[in-house]
Amino acid sequence: MTVGLIPSDDIMLAPGIVHLQTGGVGATPRPVFDATVAAMVQVEANPVRETYGAGLGELEKVRAKASGLLGCITDDIILTTSTTQGMFLIAQGLKLSHGDRILTTDHEHPGGRLCWDWVARRFGVQVDVVPIAPDESDPVAVVERFADAIGPRTRVVSFSHILFTTGVRLPAAELCRRAREHGCWTIVDGAQGPGAMPVDVKAIGCHAYAASGHKWLLGPKGTGLLYLSEDLAGALDALPLSAGRRPNSDSTGIANIAGMIGLGAAIDYVQAVGLECIEAHNRKLRAELYDALSGLNQVSIPSPRDGTFTSANLAFCLPDSVDVHALRRNLLMRHKVYIRVVELSGFLGLRASLHLYNSSNDVEALMRALSAELAA
């Protein structure tokens, strides 16, 4: 039997759980889990050989898979523990000086924003913010606001490919093109992209793209990817990159070989399903949920129903009289429905993430639970 796009036997979720929080953490499929466990057994059977010898060769295979996923060459890929680590590697390695400026948005995840705040405190760099309205629906207007905000001292333009709050998909390629025209480094927080849709970093034109393994890729927790262009890699001055663009050696510490092999299995898994197929499936479910939520008088949805500005994340808002934190807890405790509260820059709402193991049944389960709680 198939659930969503995958065999039901691949789903390891406990019975009754409605997992609509892949944007926070994905549910690893059984084949990926089994590959990770098998790798753990192999590593512990011969720790020295696997950690310093054969295991490093396996990491190279994972990097090759990641390069295929993101549309770059293997030498452009660094294996990390998370999107956050990738962002910090770049922020700590860039040679920024007092008075330089970084341009970002007011809807960045803390993991993608704190690195720039650290640079600001450490080096006297200014962080400028482009506001993105929750109901933003005009990609051209967003690009023009970014372009207008770039000044003579702007050195970095950093933004999320998909906003974790509203689920808006920013026009990444055009933003990068305009930033490059001003000589800026372009850094993309890609936590919400790979695994949910095709991603081509060369087409985007960014200098760096940091991604998570544990979200939409459904890989082991504590895994991530960083695409680093050759020109940016040459400009960085960071200890974790001291071994060059191929840092998988004993000079950079022990790698989580089993976890990374599991990440490679996860990449194989989503590519076998088909990223275009996954994106179409997620969009279909998002449209179903959008239409269902639109039928509730108390619910407002800031983002468009469909189009290139949307993603597999759908955020919706409720009146101020509704305690969304209590509502989220009740959805979980009473109905086993997992969604999350998103709160940032004056925006407060709930977010559902729809992925390959979700189906129309999950949309209906959320709507039944939400209707019951709002009527209580």
C-alpha positions in Angstrom: 0.0 0.0 0.0 1.2 3.5 -0.8 0.8 6.5 1.5 1.4 9.8 -0.3 4.2 8.9 -2.8 5.9 6.1 -0.9 5.2 2.5 0.4 3.5 2.5 3.7 6.2 0.1 5.0 8.8 2.8 4.5 7.0 5.1 7.1 8.3 4.7 10.7 5.9 7.1 12.3 3.9 5.8 15.3 0.3 4.8 14.4 -2.1 7.8 14.4 0.5 10.5 14.1 -0.2 13.2 11.5 3.3 14.6 10.8 2.9 18.1 9.2 6.2 19.5 10.5 8.8 18.4 8.0 9.8 22.0 7.7 11.2 21.5 11.3 12.3 17.9 11.2 11.5 15.1 8.7 10.5 11.6 9.4 13.3 9.3 8.1 12.0 6.5 5.8 12.9 2.9 6.8 15.4 2.3 4.0 17.3 5.4 5.0 17.2 4.4 8.6 18.4 0.9 7.8 21.3 2.2 5.7 22.4 4.4 8.6 22.2 1.6 11.1 24.1 -0.7 8.8 26.8 2.0 8.4 27.0 2.3 12.2 27.6 -1.4 12.6 30.2 -1.4 9.9 32.1 1.6 11.5 32.1 0.0 15.0 33.2 -3.4 13.6 36.5 -1.7 12.6 36.6 1.8 13.9 40.1 2.8 12.8 39.8 1.5 9.2 36.3 3.0 8.7 37.1 6.3 10.4 40.4 7.0 8.7 40.3 4.8 5.7 37.4 3.3 3.9 34.9 5.6 5.6 36.5 8.6 4.0 35.9 7.1 0.6 32.3 6.7 1.5 32.1 10.4 2.4 33.4 11.2 -1.1 30.5 9.2 -2.5 28.1 11.2 -0.4 29.6 14.4 -1.6 29.2 13.2 -5.2 25.5 12.5 -4.6 25.1 15.9 -3.0 26.6 17.6 -6.0 24.2 15.8 -8.2 21.3 16.9 -6.0 22.4 20.6 -6.1 23.7 20.8 -9.6 27.4 21.5 -9.0 30.7 19.6 -8.9 31.8 17.4 -6.0 34.6 19.8 -5.0 31.9 22.5 -4.3 30.3 20.4 -1.6 31.2 20.4 2.1 29.4 18.0 4.5 28.1 19.7 7.6 26.0 19.0 10.6 23.2 21.5 9.7 22.2 24.6 7.8 23.3 26.6 10.8 26.8 25.3 10.8 27.1 26.0 7.1 26.0 29.6 7.5 28.4 30.1 10.4 31.3 28.6 8.5 30.8 31.3 5.9 30.2 34.2 8.3 33.2 33.4 10.3 35.4 32.9 7.3 34.5 36.1 5.4 37.0 38.9 5.8 34.6 41.7 6.7 35.7 45.0 8.3 34.2 47.7 10.4 31.6 49.7 8.3 30.9 46.9 5.9 27.2 46.0 5.5 25.2 42.8 5.2 21.8 42.8 3.7 19.2 40.2 4.7 15.4 40.0 5.4 13.3 40.3 8.5 12.0 36.7 8.1 15.3 34.8 8.5 15.5 31.7 10.7 17.7 32.3 13.8 20.1 29.7 12.4 20.6 31.8 9.3 20.6 35.2 11.1 22.6 34.7 14.2 25.8 34.2 12.2 25.5 37.7 10.8 24.6 39.2 14.2 27.8 37.6 15.5 29.8 39.2 12.7 28.2 42.5 13.5 29.2 42.3 17.2 32.7 41.1 16.5 33.8 43.3 13.6 31.5 46.3 13.7 29.6 45.3 10.6 26.1 46.7 10.0 23.2 44.3 9.3 20.5 45.9 7.1 17.1 44.4 6.8 14.7 44.3 3.9 11.1 43.8 5.2 9.0 41.1 3.6 5.3 41.5 4.2 3.5 38.3 5.3 1.1 38.8 2.4 3.9 39.5 -0.1 2.9 38.3 -3.6 5.0 40.3 -6.0 8.5 38.9 -6.7 9.5 41.9 -8.8 8.7 44.2 -5.9 10.9 42.1 -3.6 13.8 42.2 -6.0 13.6 45.9 -6.4 13.5 46.5 -2.6 16.6 44.4 -2.3 18.3 46.2 -5.2 17.4 49.6 -3.7 18.8 48.6 -0.3 22.3 47.6 -1.6 24.7 50.4 -0.8 28.4 51.1 -1.6 29.5 49.2 1.6 27.2 46.2 1.1 29.4 43.2 1.0 27.0 40.3 1.6 23.4 39.6 0.5 22.0 36.8 2.5 18.4 35.4 2.4 16.4 32.3 2.7 15.4 30.5 -0.5 12.1 29.7 1.3 11.0 31.8 4.3 10.4 29.4 7.3 7.6 31.7 8.6 5.2 32.2 5.7 6.6 29.6 3.3 7.1 32.3 0.6 9.7 31.2 -2.0 11.9 34.2 -2.8 13.1 34.8 -6.4 16.6 33.6 -5.6 18.1 33.7 -9.0 17.1 37.3 -9.7 18.1 38.4 -6.2 21.5 36.8 -6.7 21.9 38.4 -10.1 21.2 41.9 -8.9 23.5 41.4 -5.9 26.3 40.2 -8.1 26.0 43.3 -10.2 27.0 45.2 -7.1 29.9 42.9 -6.3 28.2 41.3 -3.3 28.7 37.8 -2.0 25.3 35.9 -2.2 24.6 33.5 0.6 21.4 31.4 0.6 19.8 29.7 3.5 18.4 26.6 1.8 17.0 24.7 4.8 13.6 24.5 3.3 14.5 23.6 -0.3 16.4 20.4 -1.1 14.2 17.3 -0.9 11.0 19.3 -1.4 11.8 20.5 -4.9 14.6 20.5 -7.5 17.5 22.9 -6.6 20.1 24.0 -9.1 22.7 26.3 -7.4 24.3 27.2 -10.7 21.0 28.3 -12.1 20.4 30.3 -8.9 23.8 31.9 -9.2 24.6 32.0 -5.5 28.1 31.9 -4.0 26.9 29.6 -1.2 23.9 27.5 -0.4 23.5 25.9 3.1 21.0 23.1 3.6 19.8 20.6 6.1 19.8 16.8 5.8 17.2 16.2 8.5 14.3 18.2 7.0 12.9 17.6 3.5 15.8 15.3 2.6 14.6 13.0 5.4 18.2 12.1 6.4 19.7 11.5 9.8 19.5 14.2 12.3 22.8 16.2 12.6 23.6 16.2 8.9 23.8 19.0 6.4 25.2 20.2 3.1 27.1 23.4 2.1 27.6 24.4 -1.6 30.6 26.7 -1.8 31.6 28.3 -5.1 35.3 28.3 -5.9 35.6 32.0 -5.8 34.0 32.3 -2.3 36.0 29.3 -1.0 39.2 31.1 -2.0 38.1 34.2 -0.1 37.3 32.5 3.1 39.6 32.3 6.1 38.2 29.7 8.4 39.9 26.9 10.4 37.3 24.2 9.5 38.2 24.8 5.8 42.0 24.6 6.5 42.3 21.4 4.5 40.8 23.2 1.5 37.5 22.5 -0.2 37.9 18.8 0.7 37.9 18.9 4.5 37.2 15.3 5.1 40.6 14.4 6.6 41.9 13.8 10.1 43.1 17.4 10.2 39.5 18.5 10.7 38.3 16.0 13.3 36.3 12.8 13.2 33.3 12.8 10.9 29.9 11.3 11.5 30.5 8.7 8.8 27.4 6.6 9.5 25.2 9.7 9.6 26.6 10.9 6.3 26.2 7.6 4.7 22.6 7.8 5.8 22.4 11.2 4.2 23.6 9.7 1.0 20.9 7.1 1.2 18.3 9.9 1.8 19.5 11.7 -1.3 19.1 8.4 -3.2 15.6 8.0 -1.8 14.1 11.3 -2.7 15.8 11.2 -6.1 14.3 7.8 -6.8 10.8 9.2 -6.0 11.6 12.1 -8.2 12.0 15.7 -7.0 9.7 17.1 -9.7 7.1 14.5 -8.6 7.6 15.4 -5.0 7.1 19.1 -5.7 4.0 18.5 -7.7 2.6 16.2 -4.9 3.4 18.8 -2.2 1.8 21.6 -4.3 -1.4 19.5 -4.7 -1.7 18.9 -1.0 -0.9 22.5 -0.3 -3.8 23.6 -2.6 -6.1 21.2 -0.9 -5.2 22.6 2.5 -5.4 26.2 1.3 -8.9 25.6 0.0 -10.0 23.9 3.2 -8.6 26.6 5.4 -10.2 29.3 3.3 -13.6 27.8 4.3 -13.0 28.6 8.0 -14.2 32.1 8.9 -11.6 32.5 11.6 -8.6 31.7 9.4 -6.7 34.0 7.1 -3.9 32.9 4.8 -1.3 35.6 3.9 0.4 33.8 1.0 -1.0 33.1 -2.5 -2.8 29.8 -3.3 -0.3 28.8 -5.9 2.5 30.1 -8.2 6.2 30.4 -8.1 6.1 32.4 -4.8 4.8 29.4 -2.9 6.3 26.3 -1.3 5.4 23.1 0.5 5.0 25.2 3.7 1.6 26.8 4.3 1.2 29.4 7.1 -2.2 30.6 8.3 -3.3 33.1 10.9 -6.1 33.3 13.5 -7.7 36.1 15.4 -5.7 37.6 18.3 -8.3 36.1 20.7 -7.0 32.6 19.8 -3.9 31.4 21.7 -2.1 29.7 18.9 0.5 28.2 21.3 -2.3 26.5 23.2 -4.0 25.5 20.0 -0.9 23.8 18.7 -0.5 21.9 22.0 -4.1 20.7 21.8 -3.8 19.6 18.2 -0.8 17.5 19.3 -2.1 16.2 22.6 -5.7 15.5 21.6 -5.4 14.7 17.9 -1.8 13.7 17.3 -1.4 16.4 14.7 2.0 18.0 14.5 2.2 21.5 13.1 4.3 24.5 14.5 3.8 28.0 15.6 5.8 30.6 13.6 6.4 33.9 15.2 8.8 36.6 13.9 8.9 40.3 13.0 5.3 40.8 14.0 4.0 37.7 12.2 2.3 35.1 14.3 0.7 32.1 12.8 0.6 28.3 12.4 2.5 26.4 9.7 1.8 23.1 8.1 4.5 21.4 6.0 3.4 18.9 3.4 5.7 16.2 2.0 5.9 12.9 0.2 4.6 10.8 3.0 1.5 13.0 3.5 -1.8 12.5 1.8 -5.3 14.0 1.6 -6.1 12.0 4.7 -3.6 14.2 6.6 -5.2 17.4 5.3 -8.6 16.1 6.4 -7.2 15.1 9.8 -5.8 18.5 10.4 -9.0 20.2 9.4 -11.1 17.9 11.6 -8.8 18.7 14.6 -8.6 22.4 13.9 -12.4 22.7 13.5 -13.0 20.8 16.7 -10.6 23.0 18.7 -11.9 26.3 17.3 -15.4 25.3 18.1 -14.6 24.3 21.7 
